[in-house]
Amino acid sequence: MEIVLKDIGKQFNQEWIFRHVDFTFTDGSVSAILGRNGSGKSTLLQVIAGSMMPTAGTIKYFHHQQEISAEGIFRNVVIVAPYLELIEEFTMEEMIRFHFSFKKFLSGTTPKMVVERLGLHHVQKKPIRNYSSGMKQRLKLILAMFSDVQLIFLDEPSMNLDTEGIDWYHGLVQEYRRGRTLIICTNMQPTEAAFAGQILKIEEFKPQGWAMK
């Protein structure tokens, strides 16, 4: 799916977080939104995903050159982000069933494949609250990548992952990204978006005179 941003801006309490963002995420691309912590990259991601309205500008979505309404985007989007939590009372199996009651499985995948690809058989019947932060991040990522959606948004996807977990994340994305548009937010971590073909640097769209406080 192609996403076209035209003159996008977001303002909070009279302060512009970013302004005049013109950018096209091409269909089937892997793109990165780069910026330091607090620079507004997660806000931009939420605006692109439709969970937050822009203060200025327009966003258009196209699938096979046909425009998709903003309302029709929600069924085509999945987001992994630190501010979106799993249901910790659920077991892994319950979380998988719950997630895929809203999203379809990617063609050729099954609940059994989710568990096998996670490699966490020893905790699949335990409540998620007992998982380590790395296990939770793996579960978030695999639920996203196994969803039959056109748009996948990953905000700091390697957060809480060790070296083995980062390698697992890279393999997961490389294996299941085909034919879909991925946007990855990262605070300049090269391991998170090493495979990105397009780069948007959020600090290029900050108000003049902006500096990290």
MDAnalysis code that builds the backbone (N, CA, C; Angstrom):
import MDAnalysis as mda
import numpy as np

u = mda.Universe.empty(639, n_residues=213, atom_resindex=np.repeat(np.arange(213), 3), trajectory=True)
u.add_TopologyAttr("name", ["N", "CA", "C"] * 213)
u.add_TopologyAttr("resid", np.arange(1, 214))
u.add_TopologyAttr("resname", ["MET", "GLU", "ILE", "VAL", "LEU", "LYS", "ASP", "ILE", "GLY", "LYS", "GLN", "PHE", "ASN", "GLN", "GLU", "TRP", "ILE", "PHE", "ARG", "HIS", "VAL", "ASP", "PHE", "THR", "PHE", "THR", "ASP", "GLY", "SER", "VAL", "SER", "ALA", "ILE", "LEU", "GLY", "ARG", "ASN", "GLY", "SER", "GLY", "LYS", "SER", "THR", "LEU", "LEU", "GLN", "VAL", "ILE", "ALA", "GLY", "SER", "MET", "MET", "PRO", "THR", "ALA", "GLY", "THR", "ILE", "LYS", "TYR", "PHE", "HIS", "HIS", "GLN", "GLN", "GLU", "ILE", "SER", "ALA", "GLU", "GLY", "ILE", "PHE", "ARG", "ASN", "VAL", "VAL", "ILE", "VAL", "ALA", "PRO", "TYR", "LEU", "GLU", "LEU", "ILE", "GLU", "GLU", "PHE", "THR", "MET", "GLU", "GLU", "MET", "ILE", "ARG", "PHE", "HIS", "PHE", "SER", "PHE", "LYS", "LYS", "PHE", "LEU", "SER", "GLY", "THR", "THR", "PRO", "LYS", "MET", "VAL", "VAL", "GLU", "ARG", "LEU", "GLY", "LEU", "HIS", "HIS", "VAL", "GLN", "LYS", "LYS", "PRO", "ILE", "ARG", "ASN", "TYR", "SER", "SER", "GLY", "MET", "LYS", "GLN", "ARG", "LEU", "LYS", "LEU", "ILE", "LEU", "ALA", "MET", "PHE", "SER", "ASP", "VAL", "GLN", "LEU", "ILE", "PHE", "LEU", "ASP", "GLU", "PRO", "SER", "MET", "ASN", "LEU", "ASP", "THR", "GLU", "GLY", "ILE", "ASP", "TRP", "TYR", "HIS", "GLY", "LEU", "VAL", "GLN", "GLU", "TYR", "ARG", "ARG", "GLY", "ARG", "THR", "LEU", "ILE", "ILE", "CYS", "THR", "ASN", "MET", "GLN", "PRO", "THR", "GLU", "ALA", "ALA", "PHE", "ALA", "GLY", "GLN", "ILE", "LEU", "LYS", "ILE", "GLU", "GLU", "PHE", "LYS", "PRO", "GLN", "GLY", "TRP", "ALA", "MET", "LYS"])
u.atoms.positions = np.array([
    [0.839, -1.186, 0.000],
    [0.000, 0.000, 0.000],
    [0.880, 1.245, 0.000],
    [0.515, 2.223, -0.770],
    [1.254, 3.489, -0.846],
    [0.603, 4.517, 0.080],
    [1.429, 5.289, 0.769],
    [0.944, 6.335, 1.672],
    [1.576, 7.651, 1.249],
    [0.760, 8.653, 0.989],
    [1.252, 9.950, 0.532],
    [0.934, 11.018, 1.585],
    [1.995, 11.603, 2.138],
    [1.849, 12.693, 3.105],
    [2.069, 14.026, 2.391],
    [1.135, 14.950, 2.588],
    [1.270, 16.280, 1.976],
    [1.104, 17.359, 3.041],
    [2.203, 18.065, 3.309],
    [2.222, 19.203, 4.226],
    [1.691, 18.839, 5.620],
    [2.043, 17.650, 6.096],
    [1.533, 17.176, 7.383],
    [2.206, 17.920, 8.537],
    [1.391, 18.297, 9.518],
    [1.907, 18.923, 10.736],
    [1.087, 18.489, 11.932],
    [1.713, 18.489, 13.103],
    [1.010, 18.158, 14.344],
    [1.405, 19.162, 15.414],
    [0.385, 19.675, 16.095],
    [0.576, 20.716, 17.099],
    [-0.056, 20.290, 18.412],
    [0.676, 20.499, 19.509],
    [0.157, 20.290, 20.855],
    [0.369, 21.564, 21.660],
    [-0.722, 22.057, 22.279],
    [-0.601, 23.242, 23.152],
    [0.154, 24.380, 22.477],
    [-0.245, 24.703, 21.264],
    [0.324, 25.801, 20.489],
    [1.758, 25.556, 20.019],
    [2.296, 24.367, 20.280],
    [3.662, 24.069, 19.867],
    [3.642, 23.025, 18.757],
    [4.305, 23.337, 17.651],
    [4.371, 22.410, 16.544],
    [5.400, 21.323, 16.845],
    [4.970, 20.074, 16.762],
    [5.878, 18.941, 16.961],
    [6.673, 18.701, 15.678],
    [5.993, 18.806, 14.546],
    [6.633, 18.777, 13.230],
    [5.705, 19.505, 12.269],
    [6.290, 19.987, 11.151],
    [5.512, 20.742, 10.162],
    [6.010, 20.436, 8.762],
    [5.081, 20.583, 7.811],
    [5.400, 20.536, 6.383],
    [6.081, 19.223, 5.969],
    [5.526, 18.121, 6.460],
    [6.074, 16.815, 6.080],
    [5.476, 16.403, 4.737],
    [6.323, 16.313, 3.737],
    [5.940, 15.805, 2.417],
    [6.765, 14.543, 2.171],
    [6.073, 13.428, 2.026],
    [6.804, 12.160, 1.875],
    [5.858, 11.114, 1.310],
    [6.394, 10.214, 0.491],
    [5.616, 9.099, -0.039],
    [6.276, 7.785, 0.354],
    [5.530, 6.957, 1.078],
    [5.966, 5.596, 1.391],
    [5.445, 4.708, 0.271],
    [6.352, 4.208, -0.532],
    [5.927, 3.459, -1.719],
    [5.400, 2.073, -1.350],
    [4.552, 1.572, -2.211],
    [3.917, 0.272, -1.995],
    [4.962, -0.834, -1.883],
    [4.873, -1.634, -0.820],
    [5.777, -2.755, -0.638],
    [7.148, -2.397, -0.112],
    [7.334, -1.143, 0.292],
    [8.652, -0.698, 0.760],
    [8.818, -0.946, 2.257],
    [10.083, -0.946, 2.685],
    [10.414, -0.892, 4.106],
    [11.057, 0.471, 4.347],
    [10.444, 1.265, 5.204],
    [10.910, 2.629, 5.447],
    [11.202, 2.829, 6.924],
    [12.064, 3.791, 7.211],
    [12.402, 4.122, 8.593],
    [12.124, 5.593, 8.866],
    [11.504, 5.851, 10.019],
    [11.391, 7.209, 10.541],
    [12.445, 7.326, 11.633],
    [13.437, 8.175, 11.398],
    [14.563, 8.307, 12.315],
    [14.446, 9.573, 13.149],
    [14.868, 9.481, 14.395],
    [14.884, 10.666, 15.259],
    [15.263, 10.303, 16.673],
    [15.786, 11.278, 17.375],
    [16.132, 11.068, 18.773],
    [14.876, 10.896, 19.617],
    [15.040, 10.357, 20.819],
    [13.904, 10.236, 21.738],
    [13.291, 11.610, 21.989],
    [11.959, 11.674, 21.906],
    [11.266, 12.935, 22.141],
    [11.173, 13.839, 20.937],
    [11.634, 13.362, 19.782],
    [11.644, 14.230, 18.595],
    [10.316, 14.236, 17.847],
    [9.392, 13.304, 18.179],
    [8.078, 13.304, 17.547],
    [7.853, 12.188, 16.549],
    [8.809, 11.265, 16.444],
    [8.654, 10.206, 15.439],
    [7.486, 9.272, 15.745],
    [7.258, 8.965, 17.041],
    [6.123, 8.102, 17.398],
    [4.800, 8.812, 17.138],
    [4.781, 10.123, 17.353],
    [3.584, 10.903, 17.053],
    [3.283, 10.857, 15.565],
    [4.318, 11.013, 14.748],
    [4.114, 10.938, 13.299],
    [3.603, 9.554, 12.901],
    [4.146, 8.517, 13.499],
    [3.687, 7.164, 13.181],
    [2.205, 6.997, 13.495],
    [1.769, 7.535, 14.635],
    [0.358, 7.432, 15.009],
    [-0.528, 8.234, 14.058],
    [-0.021, 9.351, 13.573],
    [-0.765, 10.143, 12.589],
    [-0.900, 9.351, 11.283],
    [0.189, 8.738, 10.840],
    [0.149, 7.948, 9.602],
    [-0.795, 6.757, 9.750],
    [-0.794, 6.154, 10.941],
    [-1.637, 4.974, 11.179],
    [-3.113, 5.325, 11.332],
    [-3.418, 6.605, 11.477],
    [-4.807, 7.029, 11.608],
    [-5.335, 7.030, 13.020],
    [-4.481, 6.759, 14.010],
    [-4.926, 6.774, 15.402],
    [-4.829, 8.160, 16.015],
    [-4.268, 9.113, 15.284],
    [-4.173, 10.498, 15.735],
    [-4.350, 11.397, 14.510],
    [-5.141, 12.447, 14.645],
    [-5.399, 13.333, 13.516],
    [-4.273, 14.359, 13.375],
    [-3.872, 14.658, 12.144],
    [-2.897, 15.734, 11.954],
    [-3.556, 17.088, 12.184],
    [-2.771, 18.058, 12.592],
    [-3.269, 19.415, 12.726],
    [-3.362, 20.094, 11.366],
    [-2.456, 19.724, 10.478],
    [-2.425, 20.309, 9.141],
    [-2.054, 19.232, 8.133],
    [-2.450, 19.460, 6.885],
    [-2.052, 18.576, 5.804],
    [-3.002, 17.409, 5.573],
    [-2.663, 16.589, 4.608],
    [-3.507, 15.457, 4.224],
    [-2.668, 14.181, 4.071],
    [-3.328, 13.052, 4.319],
    [-2.724, 11.742, 4.103],
    [-3.646, 10.953, 3.180],
    [-3.068, 10.364, 2.148],
    [-3.849, 9.533, 1.244],
    [-3.208, 8.152, 1.148],
    [-4.069, 7.153, 1.053],
    [-3.638, 5.756, 0.989],
    [-4.113, 5.166, -0.338],
    [-3.224, 4.419, -0.987],
    [-3.570, 3.826, -2.279],
    [-3.188, 2.349, -2.291],
    [-4.097, 1.529, -2.802],
    [-3.826, 0.104, -2.989],
    [-4.125, -0.237, -4.429],
    [-3.106, -0.689, -5.150],
    [-3.220, -0.936, -6.588],
    [-3.775, 0.302, -7.301],
    [-3.243, 1.462, -6.896],
    [-3.559, 2.773, -7.482],
    [-4.975, 3.251, -7.202],
    [-5.700, 2.543, -6.362],
    [-7.033, 2.998, -5.964],
    [-6.969, 3.570, -4.555],
    [-7.565, 4.744, -4.377],
    [-7.511, 5.393, -3.068],
    [-8.392, 4.652, -2.071],
    [-7.860, 4.470, -0.858],
    [-8.577, 3.816, 0.234],
    [-8.976, 4.878, 1.240],
    [-10.216, 4.834, 1.710],
    [-10.675, 5.813, 2.694],
    [-9.960, 5.606, 4.018],
    [-9.883, 6.678, 4.810],
    [-9.243, 6.589, 6.126],
    [-9.939, 5.540, 6.984],
    [-11.275, 5.436, 6.850],
    [-12.026, 4.459, 7.633],
    [-11.659, 3.026, 7.222],
    [-11.322, 2.841, 5.962],
    [-10.988, 1.516, 5.476],
    [-9.567, 1.090, 5.790],
    [-8.774, 2.009, 6.334],
    [-7.374, 1.706, 6.626],
    [-7.236, 0.821, 7.858],
    [-8.111, 0.988, 8.841],
    [-7.930, 0.312, 10.127],
    [-7.820, -1.203, 10.001],
    [-8.588, -1.793, 9.110],
    [-8.520, -3.249, 8.965],
    [-7.230, -3.688, 8.264],
    [-6.494, -2.724, 7.713],
    [-5.263, -3.034, 6.990],
    [-4.001, -2.648, 7.745],
    [-4.146, -2.306, 9.033],
    [-3.015, -1.803, 9.812],
    [-2.803, -2.649, 11.054],
    [-1.534, -2.863, 11.406],
    [-1.181, -3.427, 12.705],
    [0.033, -2.640, 13.220],
    [0.057, -2.390, 14.540],
    [1.103, -1.562, 15.142],
    [1.753, -2.311, 16.295],
    [3.078, -2.253, 16.355],
    [3.831, -2.712, 17.523],
    [4.511, -1.489, 18.111],
    [4.240, -1.206, 19.386],
    [4.802, -0.005, 20.011],
    [4.900, -0.197, 21.519],
    [5.845, 0.492, 22.165],
    [5.990, 0.374, 23.621],
    [4.741, 0.785, 24.390],
    [3.940, 1.687, 23.819],
    [2.754, 2.196, 24.506],
    [1.515, 1.323, 24.252],
    [1.645, 0.253, 23.489],
    [0.544, -0.685, 23.251],
    [0.882, -2.003, 23.933],
    [0.115, -2.355, 24.942],
    [0.449, -3.503, 25.783],
    [-0.337, -4.748, 25.391],
    [0.222, -5.886, 25.723],
    [-0.490, -7.156, 25.641],
    [-1.431, -7.288, 26.834],
    [-2.380, -8.200, 26.747],
    [-3.283, -8.458, 27.880],
    [-2.589, -9.471, 28.780],
    [-2.067, -9.011, 29.886],
    [-1.143, -9.811, 30.683],
    [-1.821, -10.940, 31.457],
    [-3.139, -10.898, 31.585],
    [-3.858, -11.997, 32.235],
    [-3.999, -13.204, 31.309],
    [-3.854, -12.969, 30.009],
    [-3.976, -14.039, 29.030],
    [-2.719, -14.903, 29.009],
    [-2.889, -16.161, 28.606],
    [-1.753, -16.977, 28.216],
    [-1.404, -16.640, 26.763],
    [-0.295, -17.160, 26.287],
    [0.079, -16.956, 24.891],
    [-1.020, -17.449, 23.958],
    [-1.538, -18.642, 24.220],
    [-2.571, -19.217, 23.361],
    [-3.812, -18.340, 23.344],
    [-4.193, -17.807, 24.513],
    [-5.369, -16.934, 24.580],
    [-5.116, -15.624, 23.843],
    [-3.894, -15.095, 23.956],
    [-3.565, -13.842, 23.273],
    [-3.593, -14.023, 21.769],
    [-3.114, -15.155, 21.305],
    [-3.141, -15.435, 19.864],
    [-4.581, -15.519, 19.372],
    [-5.425, -16.254, 20.093],
    [-6.835, -16.372, 19.687],
    [-7.512, -14.999, 19.694],
    [-7.238, -14.198, 20.730],
    [-7.865, -12.888, 20.840],
    [-7.438, -11.985, 19.683],
    [-6.134, -11.907, 19.439],
    [-5.630, -11.039, 18.368],
    [-6.234, -11.419, 17.017],
    [-6.273, -12.724, 16.733],
    [-6.732, -13.154, 15.421],
    [-8.252, -13.297, 15.338],
    [-8.944, -12.867, 16.380],
    [-10.390, -12.679, 16.250],
    [-10.686, -11.330, 15.589],
    [-9.661, -10.449, 15.546],
    [-9.805, -9.138, 14.900],
    [-9.064, -9.069, 13.573],
    [-7.974, -9.806, 13.455],
    [-7.181, -9.826, 12.231],
    [-7.164, -11.240, 11.662],
    [-7.133, -11.344, 10.351],
    [-7.004, -12.646, 9.714],
    [-5.543, -13.092, 9.748],
    [-5.345, -14.413, 9.748],
    [-3.996, -14.946, 9.632],
    [-3.461, -14.680, 8.225],
    [-2.171, -14.333, 8.158],
    [-1.503, -14.236, 6.881],
    [-1.633, -15.572, 6.157],
    [-1.882, -15.519, 4.872],
    [-2.091, -16.744, 4.094],
    [-0.939, -17.723, 4.299],
    [-1.302, -18.960, 4.585],
    [-0.301, -20.004, 4.771],
    [0.223, -20.135, 6.179],
    [-0.303, -19.334, 7.119],
    [0.145, -19.412, 8.508],
    [-0.993, -19.904, 9.394],
    [-0.623, -20.436, 10.562],
    [-1.588, -21.021, 11.495],
    [-1.184, -20.667, 12.927],
    [-2.094, -20.858, 13.900],
    [-1.710, -20.641, 15.302],
    [-0.512, -21.495, 15.719],
    [-0.450, -22.720, 15.235],
    [0.673, -23.596, 15.576],
    [1.987, -23.008, 15.075],
    [1.959, -22.406, 13.900],
    [3.166, -21.796, 13.346],
    [3.624, -20.605, 14.174],
    [2.667, -19.858, 14.737],
    [3.014, -18.726, 15.601],
    [3.846, -19.216, 16.777],
    [3.348, -20.255, 17.434],
    [4.042, -20.794, 18.613],
    [5.411, -21.347, 18.224],
    [5.462, -22.074, 17.106],
    [6.729, -22.665, 16.671],
    [7.743, -21.586, 16.311],
    [7.293, -20.534, 15.616],
    [8.218, -19.471, 15.190],
    [8.688, -18.650, 16.384],
    [7.863, -18.540, 17.406],
    [8.260, -17.837, 18.625],
    [9.352, -18.594, 19.371],
    [9.247, -19.929, 19.370],
    [10.215, -20.734, 20.086],
    [10.071, -20.644, 21.596],
    [8.845, -20.381, 22.060],
    [8.606, -20.209, 23.501],
    [7.604, -21.255, 24.003],
    [7.759, -22.480, 23.582],
    [6.820, -23.539, 23.951],
    [6.703, -23.692, 25.471],
    [7.790, -23.458, 26.164],
    [7.814, -23.712, 27.609],
    [6.953, -22.737, 28.410],
    [6.505, -21.638, 27.778],
    [5.683, -20.661, 28.512],
    [4.325, -20.443, 27.856],
    [3.967, -21.258, 26.874],
    [2.762, -20.954, 26.104],
    [1.471, -21.045, 26.924],
    [1.493, -21.767, 28.040],
    [0.292, -21.867, 28.867],
    [0.380, -21.000, 30.135],
    [1.444, -20.213, 30.242],
    [1.604, -19.340, 31.402],
    [1.040, -17.952, 31.110],
    [0.545, -17.238, 32.127],
    [0.082, -15.865, 31.902],
    [1.214, -14.981, 31.390],
    [0.882, -14.081, 30.499],
    [1.884, -13.212, 29.892],
    [2.571, -12.325, 30.927],
    [1.905, -12.039, 32.033],
    [2.540, -11.214, 33.072],
    [3.809, -11.848, 33.626],
    [3.958, -13.164, 33.435],
    [5.152, -13.857, 33.912],
    [6.270, -13.894, 32.876],
    [6.046, -13.328, 31.698],
    [7.052, -13.330, 30.643],
    [8.094, -12.246, 30.905],
    [9.283, -12.449, 30.406],
    [10.284, -11.391, 30.415],
    [9.884, -10.323, 29.392],
    [10.506, -9.158, 29.482],
    [10.200, -8.085, 28.530],
    [10.559, -8.496, 27.106],
    [11.621, -9.287, 26.949],
    [11.992, -9.753, 25.616],
    [10.976, -10.719, 25.034],
    [10.433, -11.613, 25.867],
    [9.395, -12.542, 25.405],
    [8.151, -11.780, 24.955],
    [7.779, -10.777, 25.731],
    [6.602, -9.973, 25.367],
    [6.813, -9.269, 24.033],
    [8.024, -8.750, 23.825],
    [8.301, -8.061, 22.566],
    [8.257, -9.026, 21.390],
    [8.777, -10.214, 21.573],
    [8.699, -11.217, 20.512],
    [7.239, -11.535, 20.167],
    [6.410, -11.676, 21.185],
    [5.003, -11.994, 20.948],
    [4.311, -10.858, 20.193],
    [4.586, -9.612, 20.586],
    [4.013, -8.465, 19.867],
    [4.409, -8.495, 18.388],
    [5.676, -8.740, 18.139],
    [6.190, -8.705, 16.768],
    [5.591, -9.812, 15.907],
    [5.485, -11.011, 16.470],
    [4.990, -12.108, 15.641],
    [3.490, -11.988, 15.388],
    [2.739, -11.447, 16.333],
    [1.317, -11.206, 16.087],
    [1.151, -10.229, 14.928],
    [2.007, -9.233, 14.864],
    [1.939, -8.253, 13.778],
    [2.312, -8.876, 12.438],
    [3.434, -9.587, 12.404],
    [3.938, -10.094, 11.134],
    [3.086, -11.227, 10.572],
    [2.346, -11.945, 11.440],
    [1.476, -13.021, 10.978],
    [0.059, -12.530, 10.661],
    [-0.188, -11.247, 10.783],
    [-1.505, -10.685, 10.472],
    [-1.622, -10.380, 8.983],
    [-2.768, -10.663, 8.417],
    [-3.000, -10.424, 6.992],
    [-3.388, -8.963, 6.792],
    [-2.395, -8.087, 6.825],
    [-2.594, -6.651, 6.654],
    [-1.587, -6.129, 5.639],
    [-1.888, -4.960, 5.092],
    [-1.003, -4.346, 4.104],
    [0.001, -3.383, 4.735],
    [-0.309, -2.883, 5.933],
    [0.548, -1.886, 6.575],
    [0.992, -2.389, 7.943],
    [2.289, -2.422, 8.173],
    [2.837, -2.838, 9.460],
    [3.716, -1.718, 9.989],
    [3.386, -1.222, 11.185],
    [4.127, -0.133, 11.805],
    [4.837, -0.656, 13.051],
    [6.144, -0.510, 13.088],
    [6.958, -1.013, 14.188],
    [7.690, 0.151, 14.842],
    [7.334, 0.442, 16.084],
    [7.949, 1.545, 16.821],
    [8.987, 0.958, 17.779],
    [10.263, 1.229, 17.504],
    [11.386, 0.707, 18.287],
    [11.247, -0.812, 18.498],
    [11.216, -1.559, 17.396],
    [10.912, -2.996, 17.480],
    [11.940, -3.839, 18.218],
    [13.182, -3.397, 18.306],
    [14.179, -4.219, 19.006],
    [14.288, -3.889, 20.488],
    [13.369, -3.026, 20.969],
    [13.360, -2.713, 22.398],
    [13.214, -3.996, 23.218],
    [14.058, -4.145, 24.222],
    [14.044, -5.283, 25.159],
    [14.540, -6.590, 24.556],
    [15.031, -6.563, 23.332],
    [15.554, -7.780, 22.720],
    [17.067, -7.852, 22.899],
    [17.559, -9.040, 23.228],
    [19.003, -9.243, 23.295],
    [19.525, -9.528, 21.893],
    [20.813, -9.839, 21.772],
    [21.414, -10.062, 20.453],
    [20.713, -11.178, 19.690],
    [20.404, -12.263, 20.381],
    [19.685, -13.371, 19.743],
    [18.295, -12.929, 19.303],
    [17.635, -12.148, 20.154],
    [16.300, -11.658, 19.823],
    [16.311, -10.721, 18.625],
    [17.340, -9.884, 18.511],
    [17.445, -8.977, 17.362],
    [17.631, -9.771, 16.072],
    [18.467, -10.809, 16.123],
    [18.637, -11.674, 14.947],
    [17.312, -12.346, 14.576],
    [16.564, -12.782, 15.601],
    [15.249, -13.396, 15.372],
    [14.304, -12.390, 14.709],
    [14.299, -11.158, 15.200],
    [13.464, -10.085, 14.626],
    [13.821, -9.835, 13.161],
    [15.113, -9.737, 12.857],
    [15.529, -9.528, 11.472],
    [15.043, -10.655, 10.573],
    [15.190, -11.893, 11.023],
    [14.741, -13.024, 10.230],
    [13.240, -13.014, 10.010],
    [12.488, -12.645, 11.046],
    [11.030, -12.587, 10.951],
    [10.584, -11.572, 9.901],
    [11.172, -10.379, 9.956],
    [10.806, -9.331, 9.002],
    [11.183, -9.736, 7.583],
    [12.392, -10.248, 7.402],
    [12.829, -10.632, 6.064],
    [11.930, -11.723, 5.480],
    [11.462, -12.617, 6.337],
    [10.656, -13.748, 5.858],
    [9.223, -13.360, 5.529],
    [8.654, -12.408, 6.277],
    [7.213, -12.151, 6.146],
    [6.868, -10.729, 5.678],
    [7.851, -9.977, 5.235],
    [7.553, -8.596, 4.817],
    [7.048, -8.498, 3.385],
    [7.202, -9.522, 2.598],
    [6.968, -9.431, 1.159],
    [5.559, -8.954, 0.816],
    [5.525, -7.999, -0.119],
    [4.251, -7.505, -0.613],
    [3.532, -6.551, 0.321],
    [4.188, -6.169, 1.426],
    [3.535, -5.285, 2.385],
    [4.406, -4.057, 2.647],
    [3.790, -3.016, 3.154],
    [4.514, -1.777, 3.452],
    [4.820, -1.736, 4.937],
    [6.107, -1.629, 5.264],
    [6.548, -1.556, 6.655],
    [7.136, -0.176, 6.929],
    [6.759, 0.391, 8.070],
    [7.367, 1.648, 8.535],
    [7.899, 1.399, 9.937],
    [9.188, 1.666, 10.116],
    [9.869, 1.391, 11.378],
    [10.347, 2.701, 11.992],
    [9.953, 2.954, 13.229],
    [10.453, 4.104, 13.983],
    [11.655, 3.668, 14.801],
    [12.730, 4.445, 14.757],
    [13.892, 4.105, 15.550],
    [14.655, 5.364, 15.946],
    [15.257, 5.317, 17.119],
    [16.070, 6.453, 17.572],
    [17.518, 6.247, 17.153],
    [17.682, 6.061, 15.855],
    [18.995, 5.946, 15.223],
    [19.670, 4.594, 15.479],
    [18.920, 3.586, 15.939],
    [19.512, 2.266, 16.146],
    [19.672, 1.562, 14.798],
    [20.889, 1.348, 14.329],
    [21.075, 0.760, 12.991],
    [20.528, -0.652, 12.873],
    [20.456, -1.390, 13.983],
    [19.971, -2.767, 13.918],
    [18.473, -2.844, 13.669],
    [17.728, -1.790, 13.987],
    [16.273, -1.844, 13.880],
    [15.783, -1.684, 12.453],
    [16.502, -0.907, 11.658],
    [16.010, -0.584, 10.327],
    [17.099, -0.720, 9.274],
    [17.977, -1.715, 9.461],
    [19.096, -1.897, 8.541],
    [18.619, -2.212, 7.128],
    [17.406, -2.771, 7.014],
    [16.892, -3.179, 5.709],
    [15.959, -2.142, 5.095],
    [15.890, -0.942, 5.696],
    [14.988, 0.100, 5.185],
    [15.533, 0.713, 3.897],
    [14.655, 0.825, 2.899],
    [15.045, 1.424, 1.632],
    [14.735, 2.900, 1.553],
    [13.824, 3.379, 2.420],
    [13.464, 4.789, 2.453],
    [13.678, 5.320, 3.869],
    [14.154, 6.553, 3.967],
    [14.440, 7.158, 5.270],
    [13.739, 8.510, 5.373],
    [12.998, 8.710, 6.462],
    [12.425, 10.013, 6.794],
    [13.052, 10.453, 8.114],
    [13.765, 11.565, 8.098],
    [14.398, 12.084, 9.308],
    [13.494, 13.152, 9.906],
    [12.872, 12.818, 11.035],
    [11.852, 13.692, 11.614],
    [12.404, 15.060, 11.974],
    [13.673, 15.130, 12.342],
    [14.236, 16.406, 12.773],
    [14.365, 17.408, 11.627],
    [14.247, 16.941, 10.391],
    [14.239, 17.860, 9.249],
    [12.921, 18.618, 9.142],
    [11.916, 18.169, 9.911],
    [10.595, 18.789, 9.849],
    [10.197, 19.439, 11.170],
    [11.193, 19.680, 12.024],
    [10.933, 20.381, 13.279],
    [10.889, 21.881, 13.018],
    [10.176, 22.655, 13.876],
    [10.154, 24.113, 13.727],
    [11.563, 24.688, 13.802],
    [11.755, 25.797, 13.129],
    [13.067, 26.452, 13.127],
    [13.459, 26.849, 14.546],
    [14.697, 26.571, 14.893],
    [15.164, 26.913, 16.228],
    [14.890, 25.844, 17.260],
    [14.287, 24.695, 16.797],
    [14.004, 23.606, 17.759],
    [15.286, 22.987, 18.271],
    [15.266, 22.598, 19.525],
    [16.385, 21.865, 20.104],
    [15.838, 20.984, 21.194],
    [16.480, 19.830, 21.417],
    [16.062, 18.939, 22.480],
    [16.213, 19.630, 23.815],
    [15.179, 19.516, 24.658],
    [15.227, 20.127, 25.984],
    [15.828, 19.147, 26.975],
])
